[in-house]
């Protein structure tokens, strides 16, 4: 019974992954047509002002998530390069291979750092166990520097979110929803930050206009 249950769960998981991949591929191939259809439906059945706002938020979310993925890839390349250079400087074996592995694993939040550290240390331990311990210390130090200094600046600069809010988004998202929360919370906070900044600037401009002409009646929104 246990064997049948494990096999069924494995087959079901593989089937879901294949179906999700095919569905995502169809969506990407027809994204322009799908975008035009959604825009037409919003403009046809929603008020004009609400439809414009909704389409603006959707466009902003799409650009922010795309920039976030780009920032993640750049950050992974930076970490892999720094790991390779540091290992070359300290004369660790397999520097190019482990550097590429650490950079690739950096795309996976939380678990990726552990995988890169364990696999790299195991490879070096086959040559010299003492160097494996030194490698673990080196990589943990590098990951701390990257996580607190490089990551907020690179990813935050891509999505338009300050470094402080990037750290806050990663911390809160990880505490609330685990690994998916860490991935989604940064671009989500970037969208909210951009919308809030735009609304604040618009409100300040209205107040400045009212202060310059206090006898002017307030404008009504249509």
N, C-alpha and C positions, 0 to 999 in steps of 0.2 A: 504493500500500500504506500509506504513512504517513497519507494523508488518510482512508482507510477505518478505520485504527486510531484516529485522533483522534475521528472521528464515532462509532465504536462505544463508545469510552470515555465520550464525552459523553452519549450516549443511556443507557448503563448507569448513569452517575452520577445522571442525572435520574430514571431509573426507581427507583433505590434510595432517593432522597430522597422520592419520592412514596409508595412503599410504606411507608417508615419513618414518614411523617407520618400515613398512614391507620391504621397499626398503633398508633401513639401515641394517636391520636384514639379508637380503639376501647377501648384500655386505660383512658383517662381517663373515657370514658362508663360503663364497667362496673367502675370501681375499687372501689366499695363491695361489689359481689358478689364480685369477685376477692379482696378482702381477707378477706371472710367465709369463702370457700372455703379460702384458704391457712391461716387460723387454725384451721379445723376439721381440716384435714389434719395440721397440726403437733400439735394436741392429741390426735388419734386415734392417730398412729403414733410419736410421740416421748414419752419420759418427761416427766412433768408439770413437773418442775423445769427440765429442759432446754428444754421448749416455752415456759415462761414467760420464761426468759432470752432465747431467740431472738426472741420477740414483742416484748419490751422493747427489744432492740437495733434491730429493724426500725422500731418506732415512733419511737425516738430518732433514727434515721438520716433518716426521713421529715421530722420536724420540723426537724432541723438543715439539711437541704438546702433546704427551703422558706424558712427564715430566711436562708440564704445568698443565695438568689435575690433576696429582698426587700432585703437589704443591698446587693447589687450595683446594684439599681435606684436606691436612695437615694443611693449614692455617685456614680452617673452624673449624677443630678439636681444634686447639690452641685457637681460639677466643671463641668457646663455653666453653672450659675448664676454661679459664680465667674469663669469665662471671659468670660461676657457682661458682668458688672460691671466686670472689669478692662479689657476692650476699650472699654467705654463711658468709663471713667475716662481712658484714654490716647488716646481719640478715634480708635480704629481703625474702618475702615469694615466694614459687614456684621456688626456685633456680635451682634444676635439670631440671625441665621442661622448664623454660625460657632459661637456658643455652643451652640445646639441640636445642631449636627453633632458637636462635641467631646463633648457629653454622651452622644449616641447611640453614638459610636465607643468610649466608655469601657467599654461592655458587652463589647467584644471585647478579650481580654487581649493585650498586647504589640503586635499588629498594629494595634489600634484607635487607639492613641496616634499611631502613624506616619501612619495615614490622615488623622486629624483635623488633624495638623500640616501635612501636605503639601497637602491640599485647601484648608485655610484660608489658607495662605501663597500658594497660586496665585491664589485669589480676590482677596486684597489686592494682589498684585503687578500685577494688571491696572489698579489705581488708582495705587499708589505703591510702587515696588520697595524703597525705604528702609524704609517701614512694614512691608513683608513680612518683612524681616530682623529688625526689632524685634519683630514678632509671634512669630516663631519663638523668639527668646530669651525672651519673656514666657511663652509656652505651655510651653516646656521647664522653666522655673523653676516654673511652677504645677503641672506634672505631677510634679515631684520632691517638692514640698510635699505634694501630694495622695497620692502613693504611699507616703511615709514617715510622714506624720502623720495625715491624714484617713482613708485607706483602712483601716489596721489598727484604728482605733478604731470606725469605723462597722460594718464587716463583722465584726470580732471581737466587738463588742457584740451583734450580732444572733445569732451562732452560739455565744456564750458562750465564746470563745477569747481569751486575753490577746493584746495587740498584738504582743508579742515572738514568740509562737508563730505568729501570722498571717504575719509576715515570714519566719520560718523555713520555714513550710509552702509559701509561694509560691516561695521560693528553691530548696528541695529538689525540689518538684514540677516546677518549670521545668527544672532540671538533669537530672532523671531521665526525664521523659516529655514535656517540651515544653509546649505550650499546654494540651492536655488535663490534664496533671499539675497545672498551676497552678489550673485550675478545680476539679478533684476533690479535691486535697489538702487544701484549707482545711476543707470540711465533714467530710472523713474524719478529719482530725486533731482536729476538734471533738468528734466522736463518741468517739474514743479517749480524749481528755482528760476528757470527762464520765464515761466508764466507769471510768477510772483514779482520778479524784477520788472517785467513790462507793465504790469498793473500798478506797481508802486511809482514808476516814472511817470505814467500817465496821470495818476492822482496828484503827484507833486506839480506837474505842469498846470493842471487845472487850478490848484491852489495859488500858484504864482500869478496866473491870469486874473484870478479873483482879487488878489491883493493889489495888483497894479490898477485895476478898475473896480473899486468896491461898489459902485452904483450900477454896474452892469448886471442885469438879471441873469440868474443861472441858466445855462443852456440845457434844454431837455433832449434826452436821447430819443430818437425815433425807433 
